[in-house]
Amino acid sequence: MKTLPELIFNLSKEGKVGYSYSAGEFSDDLIAIDSEKIREDTADFPQLSEVEIVRHFTNLSHLNHSVDSGFYPLGSCTMKYNPKINEKIAGFEEFSTHPYSPHHLVQGNLEIIETLEEWLIKLTGMAAFTLAPAAGAHGEFVGMQVIRKYLSSKGDHRKIVLIPDSAHGTNPASAHFAGYGIKEIPSNEEGIIDGGTLKEHLNEDVAALIMTNPNTLGIFEKNIGEIADLLHKNGSLLYMDGANMNAFLGIVKPGDLGVDVIHLNLHKTFSTPHGGGGPGAGPVGVSEPLKEFLPVPIVVKDGGQYKVRYFDEKGIGRVKNFYGNFLVLVRALVYLMALGKENVRKVAEDAVLNANYIRQGLRNDLDLPYQSKILHEVVFSDKNLNVKTLDIAKRLLDFGMHPFTVYFPLIVHGAMMIEPTETESKETLDAFIAVMKRILEEAAETPEVLENAPHYTPVSRLDEVFAARQLHVKWEKGGNN
Amino acid sequence: MRIDDLKFTKEHEWVSIDGDILTVGISDYAQKELGDVVYVELPPLGDTFAKGDTCSSIESVKAVSDIYTPVSGEIVDVNSNLEDNPELINQSPYEDGWVFKIKIEDEGELDDMMDADLYDEYLQGILEE
């Protein structure tokens, strides 16, 4: 069993050092700092030897759970394996160029940006992409600003954005930050939006609908064509949250479905590091009429040369410094090129197959709130169980598996949202299903085992309420830590 | 405050009517469903909202939920005790855990609210679903 290391401050022993400087390395005349700004006491750093420091941080790093160490079925997050070739190529020193480099010296980098745009255009059927946004929610915000700019260029100042009740929480937040009021629209008994419901909410003040497809229940929004028509006839636009694009890759082009704006999450669908693993990227694609409203810079191919346009009269301007998170873009392009265009479709097929395998494996053990067919993820509820979703999630930790997403989407009571991705083998899926069945047996026979779980982790059940109400995250010397 | 004197909305808010001032909170069922409340975002004093608008939100360890304005009008008071003591929503949903007071513009908007018995029936319907 892994244990929680002592805080590094508590390991400190007066006089231990983990470094040595040669004499004169920092002589006074090298330090061009006002003498009054130089501290009189030494800084109160922990004092340890080099190997003690290395062990401390190595042991801390071993407490992480990552997709490299185990199953990670966090729904809606697409925690797929990040192939190591992505890292290898992104680490080429040729890519470590200064962002102010003159364009003729970084033609290769610009070609990468343009090539990735072309891939995304082909995969989505959109007319153009910007790769600048730094994350999914940033992409949403940029997309909403593009919509706003497009509509206002026609003298149209609509105020409302419609959002289904199964949406990611970032959707209303992004629309709100872009200056829109939010109206929630309910899903029907199939777990999707239907044209009839949309009509009830459509009026001349509706700028757009933000739809996630497949939605957060993993269900294909099959009315999307009719919905796009209704919106367009009303002068409104269809924004698609592409967080779940993993289910569509190489099979469905959102542009063909009438989508006007889409953002993609390179750190989900396109295997770049996710969460604490590094910066993300949330490219935004638009249809032809919205093209000129995209942010700058825009890489353009002019004859044999790549150039960069920094100003667009109608565009929304800059949304990120330089070219976005460039090395994330490199990783995504490596992923796509390593797969090859003939294999991209297989990603979606296997992701959908894996989610359906879990749905089938557990459908007699857990309540399925919606009977509709699913694509890339499955949502169960804790109905008819005598433990809560949180208890099951915590118990999964004892088996070395990362829990699924809990209590989301909000329209499902005690939601358990499971997305295995295409990464996992049948053996891993079988192991997960077996663990879930065992946990559910425990829930029936010895529920206290779940209520006190986890038992085999460095720390046991945390008091989340206390932690949220009494936020205290700073260590203080001699303080009550 | 007697629960029989309250009226309820389908969004699980309760209201108590005193002249043209409506006090609004969330029902006991709603606080149980949310679980332990850790933060309450109060509506801005003096702002006006239309019926059905989102005017504030409640964050629990599970989720963040919106509170909808049950009638159109101006926010005339908020329960600032909730800023430091959000647990009042769990401990005393019908009294110390009230959230805001709003000045009623149109009494007709009160018509489709449920009394305690009807709300009970409504909850039974949800539980049996």
Interface residues (C-beta under 8 A of the other chain):
Chain A: G169 I182 L390 V406 Y407 F408 L410 E464 V465 A468 R469
Chain B: D36 V38 Y39 T54 V61 K62 A63 V64 S65 P86 E87
